[in-house]
Amino acid sequence: MSLRFRQLQAFHAIMETGTVTGAASVLGISQPGISNLLAQLEREARLPLFERNKGRLLPTPEAELLFREVDTVVRGLDHVAQAVTDLQNKHPGQLQVAAPHLLSFGFMPREIARFAESRPNLSVSFQSQYSSKIQEWVISGLFEIGIVEMPILHDTLNYQEFHFETLATFPEGSHLAQYDVLTPELLENESFIVMGPEHQTHRRTRDIFQAAGRTWRTKIHTHLSENLLSFVKQGMGVAVIDPFTVMFDEEGGYQTRPFRPSVMLDLAIITAKGRPLSAIAQEFLAQLTPAIASYATHSDTGAAAS
Protein backbone atom coordinates (compact mmCIF):
# COMPACT_ATOMS: atom_id res chain seq x y z
CA MET A 1 0.00 0.00 0.00
CA SER A 2 1.41 3.38 -1.09
CA LEU A 3 -0.53 6.18 0.57
CA ARG A 4 0.34 9.76 -0.33
CA PHE A 5 0.03 12.72 2.00
CA ARG A 6 -2.16 14.63 -0.47
CA GLN A 7 -4.69 11.77 -0.40
CA LEU A 8 -4.79 11.84 3.39
CA GLN A 9 -5.07 15.63 3.34
CA ALA A 10 -8.07 15.46 0.97
CA PHE A 11 -9.75 12.80 3.14
CA HIS A 12 -9.09 14.89 6.26
CA ALA A 13 -10.58 18.01 4.65
CA ILE A 14 -13.73 16.12 3.59
CA MET A 15 -14.20 14.78 7.11
CA GLU A 16 -13.68 18.26 8.56
CA THR A 17 -15.96 20.19 6.20
CA GLY A 18 -18.48 17.46 5.39
CA THR A 19 -18.41 18.05 1.62
CA VAL A 20 -16.15 17.79 -1.42
CA THR A 21 -16.89 21.46 -2.10
CA GLY A 22 -15.71 22.47 1.36
CA ALA A 23 -12.57 20.35 1.07
CA ALA A 24 -11.75 21.88 -2.29
CA SER A 25 -12.09 25.37 -0.81
CA VAL A 26 -9.89 24.54 2.19
CA LEU A 27 -7.10 22.99 0.09
CA GLY A 28 -7.38 25.35 -2.87
CA ILE A 29 -7.82 22.66 -5.51
CA SER A 30 -10.71 21.68 -7.76
CA GLN A 31 -13.63 19.49 -6.71
CA PRO A 32 -12.70 16.83 -9.33
CA GLY A 33 -9.20 16.87 -7.88
CA ILE A 34 -10.58 16.16 -4.39
CA SER A 35 -12.81 13.38 -5.73
CA ASN A 36 -9.86 11.83 -7.57
CA LEU A 37 -7.67 11.87 -4.46
CA LEU A 38 -10.45 10.26 -2.41
CA ALA A 39 -10.95 7.54 -5.03
CA GLN A 40 -7.20 6.84 -5.01
CA LEU A 41 -7.20 6.54 -1.22
CA GLU A 42 -10.16 4.14 -1.21
CA ARG A 43 -8.43 1.97 -3.81
CA GLU A 44 -5.13 1.95 -1.94
CA ALA A 45 -6.74 1.28 1.44
CA ARG A 46 -9.26 -1.19 0.01
CA LEU A 47 -11.84 0.30 2.33
CA PRO A 48 -15.18 2.03 1.71
CA LEU A 49 -14.73 5.40 3.38
CA PHE A 50 -17.98 7.13 2.47
CA GLU A 51 -21.50 6.16 1.56
CA ARG A 52 -22.83 8.28 -1.29
CA ASN A 53 -26.47 9.22 -0.78
CA LYS A 54 -28.17 11.77 -3.04
CA GLY A 55 -24.94 13.63 -3.63
CA ARG A 56 -23.87 13.62 0.02
CA LEU A 57 -20.90 11.81 1.54
CA LEU A 58 -21.61 10.00 4.80
CA PRO A 59 -18.51 8.65 6.64
CA THR A 60 -18.39 4.90 7.24
CA PRO A 61 -17.21 3.48 10.59
CA GLU A 62 -13.89 2.72 8.91
CA ALA A 63 -13.57 6.38 7.93
CA GLU A 64 -14.18 7.50 11.51
CA LEU A 65 -11.43 5.22 12.79
CA LEU A 66 -9.01 6.22 10.05
CA PHE A 67 -9.69 9.90 10.68
CA ARG A 68 -8.32 9.68 14.23
CA GLU A 69 -4.95 8.54 12.89
CA VAL A 70 -4.91 10.83 9.86
CA ASP A 71 -5.84 13.82 12.00
CA THR A 72 -2.60 13.49 13.97
CA VAL A 73 -0.49 13.42 10.79
CA VAL A 74 -2.23 16.27 8.95
CA ARG A 75 -2.52 18.55 11.95
CA GLY A 76 1.08 17.88 12.90
CA LEU A 77 2.30 19.24 9.59
CA ASP A 78 -0.19 22.12 9.68
CA HIS A 79 1.04 22.98 13.18
CA VAL A 80 4.66 23.19 11.99
CA ALA A 81 3.71 25.41 9.05
CA GLN A 82 1.61 27.68 11.25
CA ALA A 83 4.34 27.91 13.85
CA VAL A 84 6.80 29.13 11.21
CA THR A 85 4.29 31.70 9.92
CA ASP A 86 3.48 33.01 13.38
CA LEU A 87 7.12 33.31 14.35
CA GLN A 88 7.83 35.22 11.12
CA ASN A 89 4.95 37.63 11.67
CA LYS A 90 5.15 38.07 15.43
CA HIS A 91 5.82 41.63 16.58
CA PRO A 92 5.07 43.87 19.61
CA GLY A 93 1.48 45.11 19.90
CA GLN A 94 -0.03 42.15 18.11
CA LEU A 95 -3.11 40.48 19.57
CA GLN A 96 -2.47 36.73 19.57
CA VAL A 97 -5.50 34.57 20.33
CA ALA A 98 -6.69 31.08 19.36
CA ALA A 99 -10.07 29.43 19.79
CA PRO A 100 -11.90 26.21 18.90
CA HIS A 101 -13.99 26.02 15.74
CA LEU A 102 -17.33 26.48 17.52
CA LEU A 103 -16.34 30.05 18.49
CA SER A 104 -14.71 30.96 15.19
CA PHE A 105 -17.70 31.48 12.91
CA GLY A 106 -19.31 34.33 14.82
CA PHE A 107 -18.36 34.96 18.43
CA MET A 108 -14.61 35.51 18.09
CA PRO A 109 -14.76 37.59 14.87
CA ARG A 110 -17.33 39.81 16.59
CA GLU A 111 -15.23 40.25 19.73
CA ILE A 112 -12.02 40.92 17.80
CA ALA A 113 -13.81 43.46 15.57
CA ARG A 114 -15.28 45.16 18.64
CA PHE A 115 -11.83 45.32 20.22
CA ALA A 116 -10.26 46.74 17.05
CA GLU A 117 -12.78 49.57 16.70
CA SER A 118 -10.78 51.91 18.92
CA ARG A 119 -7.39 50.53 17.81
CA PRO A 120 -7.04 51.21 14.06
CA ASN A 121 -3.41 50.06 13.96
CA LEU A 122 -4.03 46.78 15.77
CA SER A 123 -2.47 43.68 14.22
CA VAL A 124 -4.22 40.39 14.96
CA SER A 125 -3.06 36.77 14.81
CA PHE A 126 -6.13 34.56 15.21
CA GLN A 127 -6.29 30.82 14.58
CA SER A 128 -9.00 28.20 14.93
CA GLN A 129 -7.80 24.77 16.03
CA TYR A 130 -8.52 21.75 18.20
CA SER A 131 -8.22 22.43 21.92
CA SER A 132 -5.21 20.21 22.60
CA LYS A 133 -3.17 22.13 20.00
CA ILE A 134 -4.31 25.48 21.33
CA GLN A 135 -3.03 24.51 24.78
CA GLU A 136 0.36 23.65 23.25
CA TRP A 137 0.43 26.94 21.35
CA VAL A 138 -0.24 29.00 24.47
CA ILE A 139 2.42 27.13 26.45
CA SER A 140 4.98 27.66 23.67
CA GLY A 141 4.21 31.38 23.41
CA LEU A 142 2.81 31.32 19.88
CA PHE A 143 -0.44 32.71 21.30
CA GLU A 144 -0.98 34.66 24.51
CA ILE A 145 -4.67 33.82 25.00
CA GLY A 146 -6.52 30.64 24.13
CA ILE A 147 -10.06 29.40 24.52
CA VAL A 148 -10.31 25.62 24.75
CA GLU A 149 -12.70 22.82 25.50
CA MET A 150 -12.01 21.09 28.80
CA PRO A 151 -10.08 19.26 30.12
CA ILE A 152 -6.89 21.23 30.73
CA LEU A 153 -4.02 18.90 29.84
CA HIS A 154 -1.00 20.78 31.20
CA ASP A 155 -0.06 22.11 34.64
CA THR A 156 1.67 25.16 33.12
CA LEU A 157 -1.63 26.88 32.29
CA ASN A 158 -3.85 29.24 34.22
CA TYR A 159 -7.50 29.06 33.27
CA GLN A 160 -11.00 30.32 33.93
CA GLU A 161 -13.64 27.71 33.25
CA PHE A 162 -17.15 28.38 31.87
CA HIS A 163 -20.10 25.99 31.64
CA PHE A 164 -22.68 26.26 28.86
CA GLU A 165 -26.01 24.53 28.45
CA THR A 166 -26.49 23.00 25.01
CA LEU A 167 -29.78 23.11 23.10
CA ALA A 168 -31.73 20.27 21.51
CA THR A 169 -31.87 21.27 17.84
CA PHE A 170 -34.20 19.73 15.25
CA PRO A 171 -35.40 20.47 11.68
CA GLU A 172 -37.95 23.20 11.19
CA GLY A 173 -41.48 21.80 11.09
CA SER A 174 -40.64 18.72 13.15
CA HIS A 175 -43.30 17.23 15.42
CA LEU A 176 -40.86 17.94 18.29
CA ALA A 177 -41.86 21.61 18.19
CA GLN A 178 -45.00 20.77 20.18
CA TYR A 179 -42.90 20.20 23.31
CA ASP A 180 -41.50 22.98 25.52
CA VAL A 181 -38.72 20.73 26.84
CA LEU A 182 -37.18 17.63 25.25
CA THR A 183 -36.08 14.55 27.20
CA PRO A 184 -34.57 11.11 26.47
CA GLU A 185 -38.09 9.67 26.61
CA LEU A 186 -39.30 12.00 23.84
CA LEU A 187 -36.16 11.59 21.72
CA GLU A 188 -35.63 7.83 22.02
CA ASN A 189 -36.79 7.10 18.46
CA GLU A 190 -35.05 10.08 16.85
CA SER A 191 -31.84 9.86 14.80
CA PHE A 192 -29.01 11.88 16.36
CA ILE A 193 -26.18 13.78 14.71
CA VAL A 194 -23.28 13.74 17.16
CA MET A 195 -19.69 14.80 17.73
CA GLY A 196 -17.00 12.11 17.86
CA PRO A 197 -17.15 9.58 20.70
CA GLU A 198 -14.37 11.31 22.66
CA HIS A 199 -16.16 14.65 22.74
CA GLN A 200 -17.62 15.72 26.09
CA THR A 201 -21.13 16.32 24.70
CA HIS A 202 -21.15 12.85 23.12
CA ARG A 203 -20.22 11.15 26.39
CA ARG A 204 -22.67 13.19 28.45
CA THR A 205 -25.61 12.67 26.10
CA ARG A 206 -24.90 8.93 25.99
CA ASP A 207 -24.77 8.75 29.78
CA ILE A 208 -28.06 10.65 30.13
CA PHE A 209 -29.86 8.23 27.81
CA GLN A 210 -28.35 5.24 29.61
CA ALA A 211 -29.40 6.59 33.01
CA ALA A 212 -32.94 7.06 31.69
CA GLY A 213 -33.00 3.50 30.33
CA ARG A 214 -33.61 4.81 26.80
CA THR A 215 -31.93 3.93 23.50
CA TRP A 216 -29.78 6.64 21.94
CA ARG A 217 -29.80 6.26 18.16
CA THR A 218 -26.73 7.91 16.60
CA LYS A 219 -26.83 8.24 12.83
CA ILE A 220 -24.11 10.70 11.79
CA HIS A 221 -20.78 11.41 13.50
CA THR A 222 -18.86 14.58 12.71
CA HIS A 223 -16.20 16.80 14.29
CA LEU A 224 -17.52 20.35 13.87
CA SER A 225 -20.52 21.97 15.51
CA GLU A 226 -21.25 23.78 12.24
CA ASN A 227 -21.62 20.36 10.60
CA LEU A 228 -24.07 19.27 13.29
CA LEU A 229 -26.31 22.21 12.50
CA SER A 230 -25.98 21.75 8.74
CA PHE A 231 -27.15 18.14 8.97
CA VAL A 232 -30.07 19.19 11.20
CA LYS A 233 -31.12 21.73 8.55
CA GLN A 234 -31.06 18.95 5.95
CA GLY A 235 -33.55 16.95 8.01
CA MET A 236 -31.05 14.25 8.96
CA GLY A 237 -31.89 14.21 12.66
CA VAL A 238 -31.56 15.87 16.06
CA ALA A 239 -28.43 17.29 17.71
CA VAL A 240 -27.43 18.90 20.99
CA ILE A 241 -25.54 22.04 19.98
CA ASP A 242 -23.65 24.75 21.84
CA PRO A 243 -25.30 28.19 22.16
CA PHE A 244 -22.60 29.95 20.10
CA THR A 245 -23.23 27.95 16.93
CA VAL A 246 -26.97 28.49 17.24
CA MET A 247 -26.77 32.17 18.21
CA PHE A 248 -24.57 33.18 15.29
CA ASP A 249 -26.36 31.19 12.60
CA GLU A 250 -28.34 33.48 10.29
CA GLU A 251 -29.88 30.95 7.89
CA GLY A 252 -32.56 29.31 10.02
CA GLY A 253 -34.19 26.06 8.94
CA TYR A 254 -34.22 24.57 12.44
CA GLN A 255 -35.76 24.99 15.88
CA THR A 256 -34.42 24.55 19.41
CA ARG A 257 -35.71 23.48 22.80
CA PRO A 258 -34.08 22.99 26.21
CA PHE A 259 -32.94 19.42 26.81
CA ARG A 260 -33.30 17.86 30.25
CA PRO A 261 -31.27 16.62 31.99
CA SER A 262 -28.92 19.31 30.66
CA VAL A 263 -25.94 18.40 28.48
CA MET A 264 -23.21 20.86 29.48
CA LEU A 265 -20.27 22.07 27.41
CA ASP A 266 -17.20 23.16 29.40
CA LEU A 267 -14.82 25.78 27.95
CA ALA A 268 -11.91 27.68 29.48
CA ILE A 269 -9.91 30.80 28.73
CA ILE A 270 -6.22 29.93 29.18
CA THR A 271 -2.94 31.79 29.57
CA ALA A 272 0.55 30.53 30.31
CA LYS A 273 1.87 30.46 33.87
CA GLY A 274 4.99 32.51 34.49
CA ARG A 275 4.66 34.56 31.28
CA PRO A 276 3.23 38.07 31.80
CA LEU A 277 0.58 39.11 29.31
CA SER A 278 1.25 42.05 27.02
CA ALA A 279 -0.83 45.19 27.54
CA ILE A 280 -2.86 44.36 24.42
CA ALA A 281 -3.60 40.85 25.69
CA GLN A 282 -4.64 42.17 29.11
CA GLU A 283 -7.04 44.65 27.53
CA PHE A 284 -8.57 42.01 25.26
CA LEU A 285 -8.88 39.54 28.12
CA ALA A 286 -10.80 42.16 30.11
CA GLN A 287 -13.30 42.40 27.23
CA LEU A 288 -13.39 38.69 26.37
CA THR A 289 -14.08 37.33 29.85
CA PRO A 290 -17.44 39.02 30.48
CA ALA A 291 -18.46 38.50 26.85
CA ILE A 292 -18.11 34.73 27.01
CA ALA A 293 -19.48 34.64 30.57
CA SER A 294 -22.72 36.19 29.32
CA TYR A 295 -23.54 32.88 27.59
CA ALA A 296 -22.54 30.66 30.53
CA THR A 297 -24.61 29.23 33.38
CA HIS A 298 -21.63 29.64 35.74
CA SER A 299 -17.83 29.85 35.77
CA ASP A 300 -14.82 28.80 37.88
CA THR A 301 -11.30 30.17 38.12
CA GLY A 302 -8.33 27.91 38.67
CA ALA A 303 -5.01 26.55 37.48
CA ALA A 304 -4.25 23.22 35.91
CA ALA A 305 -3.58 20.54 38.47
CA SER A 306 -0.12 19.01 38.44
C-alpha positions in Angstrom: 0.0 0.0 0.0 1.4 3.4 -1.1 -0.5 6.2 0.6 0.3 9.8 -0.3 0.0 12.7 2.0 -2.2 14.6 -0.5 -4.7 11.8 -0.4 -4.8 11.8 3.4 -5.1 15.6 3.3 -8.1 15.5 1.0 -9.7 12.8 3.1 -9.1 14.9 6.3 -10.6 18.0 4.7 -13.7 16.1 3.6 -14.2 14.8 7.1 -13.7 18.3 8.6 -16.0 20.2 6.2 -18.5 17.5 5.4 -18.4 18.0 1.6 -16.1 17.8 -1.4 -16.9 21.5 -2.1 -15.7 22.5 1.4 -12.6 20.3 1.1 -11.8 21.9 -2.3 -12.1 25.4 -0.8 -9.9 24.5 2.2 -7.1 23.0 0.1 -7.4 25.3 -2.9 -7.8 22.7 -5.5 -10.7 21.7 -7.8 -13.6 19.5 -6.7 -12.7 16.8 -9.3 -9.2 16.9 -7.9 -10.6 16.2 -4.4 -12.8 13.4 -5.7 -9.9 11.8 -7.6 -7.7 11.9 -4.5 -10.4 10.3 -2.4 -10.9 7.5 -5.0 -7.2 6.8 -5.0 -7.2 6.5 -1.2 -10.2 4.1 -1.2 -8.4 2.0 -3.8 -5.1 2.0 -1.9 -6.7 1.3 1.4 -9.3 -1.2 0.0 -11.8 0.3 2.3 -15.2 2.0 1.7 -14.7 5.4 3.4 -18.0 7.1 2.5 -21.5 6.2 1.6 -22.8 8.3 -1.3 -26.5 9.2 -0.8 -28.2 11.8 -3.0 -24.9 13.6 -3.6 -23.9 13.6 0.0 -20.9 11.8 1.5 -21.6 10.0 4.8 -18.5 8.6 6.6 -18.4 4.9 7.2 -17.2 3.5 10.6 -13.9 2.7 8.9 -13.6 6.4 7.9 -14.2 7.5 11.5 -11.4 5.2 12.8 -9.0 6.2 10.0 -9.7 9.9 10.7 -8.3 9.7 14.2 -4.9 8.5 12.9 -4.9 10.8 9.9 -5.8 13.8 12.0 -2.6 13.5 14.0 -0.5 13.4 10.8 -2.2 16.3 9.0 -2.5 18.6 12.0 1.1 17.9 12.9 2.3 19.2 9.6 -0.2 22.1 9.7 1.0 23.0 13.2 4.7 23.2 12.0 3.7 25.4 9.0 1.6 27.7 11.2 4.3 27.9 13.9 6.8 29.1 11.2 4.3 31.7 9.9 3.5 33.0 13.4 7.1 33.3 14.4 7.8 35.2 11.1 4.9 37.6 11.7 5.2 38.1 15.4 5.8 41.6 16.6 5.1 43.9 19.6 1.5 45.1 19.9 0.0 42.2 18.1 -3.1 40.5 19.6 -2.5 36.7 19.6 -5.5 34.6 20.3 -6.7 31.1 19.4 -10.1 29.4 19.8 -11.9 26.2 18.9 -14.0 26.0 15.7 -17.3 26.5 17.5 -16.3 30.1 18.5 -14.7 31.0 15.2 -17.7 31.5 12.9 -19.3 34.3 14.8 -18.4 35.0 18.4 -14.6 35.5 18.1 -14.8 37.6 14.9 -17.3 39.8 16.6 -15.2 40.2 19.7 -12.0 40.9 17.8 -13.8 43.5 15.6 -15.3 45.2 18.6 -11.8 45.3 20.2 -10.3 46.7 17.1 -12.8 49.6 16.7 -10.8 51.9 18.9 -7.4 50.5 17.8 -7.0 51.2 14.1 -3.4 50.1 14.0 -4.0 46.8 15.8 -2.5 43.7 14.2 -4.2 40.4 15.0 -3.1 36.8 14.8 -6.1 34.6 15.2 -6.3 30.8 14.6 -9.0 28.2 14.9 -7.8 24.8 16.0 -8.5 21.8 18.2 -8.2 22.4 21.9 -5.2 20.2 22.6 -3.2 22.1 20.0 -4.3 25.5 21.3 -3.0 24.5 24.8 0.4 23.6 23.2 0.4 26.9 21.3 -0.2 29.0 24.5 2.4 27.1 26.4 5.0 27.7 23.7 4.2 31.4 23.4 2.8 31.3 19.9 -0.4 32.7 21.3 -1.0 34.7 24.5 -4.7 33.8 25.0 -6.5 30.6 24.1 -10.1 29.4 24.5 -10.3 25.6 24.8 -12.7 22.8 25.5 -12.0 21.1 28.8 -10.1 19.3 30.1 -6.9 21.2 30.7 -4.0 18.9 29.8 -1.0 20.8 31.2 -0.1 22.1 34.6 1.7 25.2 33.1 -1.6 26.9 32.3 -3.9 29.2 34.2 -7.5 29.1 33.3 -11.0 30.3 33.9 -13.6 27.7 33.3 -17.1 28.4 31.9 -20.1 26.0 31.6 -22.7 26.3 28.9 -26.0 24.5 28.4 -26.5 23.0 25.0 -29.8 23.1 23.1 -31.7 20.3 21.5 -31.9 21.3 17.8 -34.2 19.7 15.2 -35.4 20.5 11.7 -38.0 23.2 11.2 -41.5 21.8 11.1 -40.6 18.7 13.1 -43.3 17.2 15.4 -40.9 17.9 18.3 -41.9 21.6 18.2 -45.0 20.8 20.2 -42.9 20.2 23.3 -41.5 23.0 25.5 -38.7 20.7 26.8 -37.2 17.6 25.3 -36.1 14.5 27.2 -34.6 11.1 26.5 -38.1 9.7 26.6 -39.3 12.0 23.8 -36.2 11.6 21.7 -35.6 7.8 22.0 -36.8 7.1 18.5 -35.1 10.1 16.9 -31.8 9.9 14.8 -29.0 11.9 16.4 -26.2 13.8 14.7 -23.3 13.7 17.2 -19.7 14.8 17.7 -17.0 12.1 17.9 -17.1 9.6 20.7 -14.4 11.3 22.7 -16.2 14.7 22.7 -17.6 15.7 26.1 -21.1 16.3 24.7 -21.1 12.8 23.1 -20.2 11.2 26.4 -22.7 13.2 28.5 -25.6 12.7 26.1 -24.9 8.9 26.0 -24.8 8.8 29.8 -28.1 10.7 30.1 -29.9 8.2 27.8 -28.4 5.2 29.6 -29.4 6.6 33.0 -32.9 7.1 31.7 -33.0 3.5 30.3 -33.6 4.8 26.8 -31.9 3.9 23.5 -29.8 6.6 21.9 -29.8 6.3 18.2 -26.7 7.9 16.6 -26.8 8.2 12.8 -24.1 10.7 11.8 -20.8 11.4 13.5 -18.9 14.6 12.7 -16.2 16.8 14.3 -17.5 20.3 13.9 -20.5 22.0 15.5 -21.3 23.8 12.2 -21.6 20.4 10.6 -24.1 19.3 13.3 -26.3 22.2 12.5 -26.0 21.7 8.7 -27.2 18.1 9.0 -30.1 19.2 11.2 -31.1 21.7 8.5 -31.1 18.9 6.0 -33.6 17.0 8.0 -31.1 14.3 9.0 -31.9 14.2 12.7 -31.6 15.9 16.1 -28.4 17.3 17.7 -27.4 18.9 21.0 -25.5 22.0 20.0 -23.7 24.8 21.8 -25.3 28.2 22.2 -22.6 30.0 20.1 -23.2 28.0 16.9 -27.0 28.5 17.2 -26.8 32.2 18.2 -24.6 33.2 15.3 -26.4 31.2 12.6 -28.3 33.5 10.3 -29.9 31.0 7.9 -32.6 29.3 10.0 -34.2 26.1 8.9 -34.2 24.6 12.4 -35.8 25.0 15.9 -34.4 24.5 19.4 -35.7 23.5 22.8 -34.1 23.0 26.2 -32.9 19.4 26.8 -33.3 17.9 30.2 -31.3 16.6 32.0 -28.9 19.3 30.7 -25.9 18.4 28.5 -23.2 20.9 29.5 -20.3 22.1 27.4 -17.2 23.2 29.4 -14.8 25.8 27.9 -11.9 27.7 29.5 -9.9 30.8 28.7 -6.2 29.9 29.2 -2.9 31.8 29.6 0.6 30.5 30.3 1.9 30.5 33.9 5.0 32.5 34.5 4.7 34.6 31.3 3.2 38.1 31.8 0.6 39.1 29.3 1.2 42.0 27.0 -0.8 45.2 27.5 -2.9 44.4 24.4 -3.6 40.8 25.7 -4.6 42.2 29.1 -7.0 44.7 27.5 -8.6 42.0 25.3 -8.9 39.5 28.1 -10.8 42.2 30.1 -13.3 42.4 27.2 -13.4 38.7 26.4 -14.1 37.3 29.9 -17.4 39.0 30.5 -18.5 38.5 26.9 -18.1 34.7 27.0 -19.5 34.6 30.6 -22.7 36.2 29.3 -23.5 32.9 27.6 -22.5 30.7 30.5 -24.6 29.2 33.4 -21.6 29.6 35.7 -17.8 29.8 35.8 -14.8 28.8 37.9 -11.3 30.2 38.1 -8.3 27.9 38.7 -5.0 26.5 37.5 -4.3 23.2 35.9 -3.6 20.5 38.5 -0.1 19.0 38.4 
